[in-house]
Amino acid sequence: MTETLTNTHPYTLEILPPKAEGAAYQWAIRRSGKLVQRSDRSLTSEAKARESGMAQIEKLLSGAGDR
């Protein structure tokens, strides 16, 4: 399985599949190819990983993710 990319300008959400059978999904958010944030939890499905990652991108876009 290959990783799935979803573009949300200026961020890219990368869904990382499990490396082994029964392992969990992860996500990573990139901006201009540089890692901005990655999931801090393991997620049980690709859909849950995508939902979690998109929620974080929405926070970043609204300014709630600024530090």
Buried (B, 14 or more C-beta within 10 A) or exposed (E): EEEBEBEBEEBBBBBBBBEEEEEBBBBBBBEEEEEBBBBEEEBEEBEBBBEBBBEBBEEBEEEEBEE
